[in-house]
Amino acid sequence: MSDFPRELTADNIEGAISRYLTLVSQVALINASASGLDLLRELKRGTIGVGPYPDVSLFEAANRIMTDLVILYGVRWLLRSSAFAFKAYHVEYGHDNKNAFDITASAGNKKLQGEAFNVAKQFFQTKKAKMLRKLKGSKGAGSIRMLVFNDDAVRNASALAPRQGHIYIVVDLGSGDCRSLPADLRELASR
């Protein structure tokens, strides 16, 4: 993933998503005839040899790819919505841990710090709580804290109430569509 843009803008987001989806389309089961322990071993330990993460197992690639898509679609939505004055968003792919947050942006005295994840329903509350704790340290004037996550992780995303000063971007990985909570970001953007 070192050759993918870490700074996403209106000029490069569509190309980044298109190129990423092309790489993802290469991923397939390597040994479809395996079963039982052999299948599980292949899923967890074998390397897939293709796609955005060719040197990891199918299981690990799936985790990384699904989170990367949450990031890419979420940032695309932010750029299209123009709710914030940010012209570029800096991102980390594949569970990198080089920066403090998965998504950052700044313009003038405003800054945004965001965490992105893709998680199963049964682990959503735990993951959300962990990410909110991580964002807790990103306080300050003009600071916006954001969570970006997959829509199928929550039963009723509209019932989620973000904490004061937080936004949630809920991503449909099937369509790439997103929605925000709160739905009207103008109040947050004007702070």
C-alpha positions in Angstrom: 0.0 0.0 0.0 3.0 2.3 0.0 2.1 3.5 -3.5 -1.4 4.6 -2.6 -2.0 8.3 -1.8 -1.9 9.0 1.9 -3.3 12.5 1.2 -6.8 12.2 -0.3 -8.3 15.2 -2.1 -11.2 15.9 -4.5 -8.7 15.4 -7.4 -7.5 11.9 -6.4 -10.2 10.2 -4.4 -12.1 8.6 -7.3 -8.9 7.3 -8.9 -7.7 5.9 -5.5 -11.1 4.1 -5.0 -11.1 2.7 -8.5 -7.6 1.5 -8.3 -8.2 0.0 -4.9 -11.3 -1.9 -6.0 -9.4 -3.2 -9.0 -6.8 -4.7 -6.6 -9.5 -6.1 -4.4 -11.1 -7.8 -7.4 -8.0 -10.0 -7.7 -8.6 -11.6 -4.3 -10.1 -15.1 -4.4 -10.0 -18.3 -2.4 -6.7 -20.0 -3.3 -7.6 -23.6 -2.4 -11.4 -23.8 -2.7 -11.2 -27.6 -2.2 -9.7 -27.4 1.3 -11.9 -28.1 4.2 -11.8 -28.5 8.0 -8.4 -27.7 9.6 -6.7 -27.3 6.2 -9.2 -24.6 5.2 -8.9 -22.8 8.5 -5.1 -22.9 8.3 -5.1 -21.6 4.8 -7.5 -18.7 5.7 -5.4 -17.7 8.7 -1.8 -18.5 7.7 -1.6 -18.8 3.9 -0.6 -15.8 1.8 -3.0 -14.6 -0.9 -0.3 -13.4 -3.3 -2.6 -10.7 -4.9 -4.5 -7.6 -4.1 -3.5 -4.7 -2.0 -2.0 -7.0 0.7 -0.4 -9.9 -1.2 1.9 -11.0 1.7 -0.8 -11.7 4.3 -3.5 -14.3 4.8 -7.0 -14.0 3.3 -8.3 -13.5 6.8 -5.9 -10.6 7.5 -6.4 -9.1 4.0 -10.1 -9.1 4.5 -9.8 -7.2 7.8 -7.5 -4.6 6.3 -9.4 -4.2 3.0 -12.7 -3.7 4.7 -11.3 -1.0 7.0 -9.5 0.7 4.0 -12.8 0.8 2.2 -14.5 2.4 5.2 -11.8 5.0 5.1 -11.9 5.6 1.3 -15.7 5.9 1.1 -15.9 8.0 4.3 -13.3 10.5 3.0 -14.9 10.6 -0.4 -18.2 11.5 1.3 -16.5 14.2 3.4 -14.9 15.7 0.3 -18.2 15.7 -1.6 -20.2 17.1 1.3 -18.0 20.2 1.7 -19.3 20.3 5.3 -15.7 21.2 6.4 -13.1 23.5 4.9 -10.6 20.7 4.6 -9.2 20.3 1.1 -7.2 17.1 2.0 -7.5 14.3 4.4 -4.4 12.3 5.5 -5.1 8.6 6.0 -3.5 5.4 7.2 -4.2 2.1 5.4 -4.0 -1.5 6.5 -3.9 -1.0 10.2 -0.8 1.2 10.0 0.1 2.9 13.2 2.4 5.6 12.1 0.1 8.5 13.0 -2.0 9.2 16.0 -5.2 8.7 14.1 -6.5 6.9 11.0 -7.8 10.1 9.4 -6.6 13.7 10.0 -7.2 17.1 8.4 -6.5 20.7 9.3 -7.3 24.1 8.0 -6.6 27.3 9.9 -7.4 26.7 13.6 -9.7 23.7 12.8 -8.4 20.1 13.0 -10.1 16.8 12.6 -9.0 13.5 14.0 -10.8 10.3 13.1 -10.7 6.6 13.7 -12.1 4.1 11.2 -13.1 0.5 11.6 -15.1 -2.4 10.2 -16.5 -4.7 12.7 -19.2 -7.3 13.2 -22.4 -6.3 15.1 -21.5 -8.3 18.2 -18.2 -6.3 18.6 -19.5 -2.9 17.7 -20.0 -1.4 21.1 -16.7 -2.6 22.4 -14.8 -1.3 19.3 -16.7 2.0 19.4 -15.9 2.5 23.1 -12.2 1.8 22.5 -12.0 4.3 19.6 -13.9 7.0 21.6 -11.3 6.6 24.4 -8.5 7.0 21.8 -10.2 10.2 20.5 -10.6 11.6 24.0 -7.1 13.0 23.9 -7.8 15.1 20.8 -9.4 18.0 22.5 -8.8 21.7 21.8 -10.3 24.6 20.1 -11.5 23.8 16.6 -11.0 20.1 17.2 -13.5 17.7 15.5 -13.5 14.0 16.5 -14.9 11.5 14.1 -15.6 7.8 13.9 -16.1 6.1 10.5 -17.5 2.6 10.5 -19.6 0.1 8.5 -23.3 0.4 8.6 -24.0 -3.3 9.0 -22.3 -3.2 12.4 -25.2 -1.4 14.0 -28.8 -2.4 14.0 -30.2 1.1 13.9 -27.5 3.7 13.0 -30.0 6.5 13.3 -30.5 5.7 17.0 -26.8 6.3 17.6 -26.2 9.6 19.3 -22.6 10.9 18.9 -21.0 12.6 21.9 -20.8 16.4 21.8 -18.2 17.4 19.3 -18.1 14.1 17.6 -19.4 12.9 14.2 -20.1 9.5 13.0 -19.8 8.6 9.3 -21.7 5.4 8.6 -20.5 3.6 5.5 -22.4 1.2 3.3 -19.6 -1.0 1.8 -21.9 -2.4 -0.8 -22.7 0.9 -2.5 -20.1 3.2 -1.1 -22.8 5.5 0.2 -22.4 7.3 3.6 -24.5 9.3 6.0 -23.4 11.3 9.0 -24.6 11.5 12.5 -25.6 14.2 13.3 -27.2 14.5 9.9 -26.5 18.3 9.8 -22.8 19.0 10.1 -23.1 22.7 9.7 -23.2 23.4 13.5 -20.1 21.3 14.1 -18.3 22.9 11.1 -19.0 26.4 12.3 -17.3 25.9 15.7 
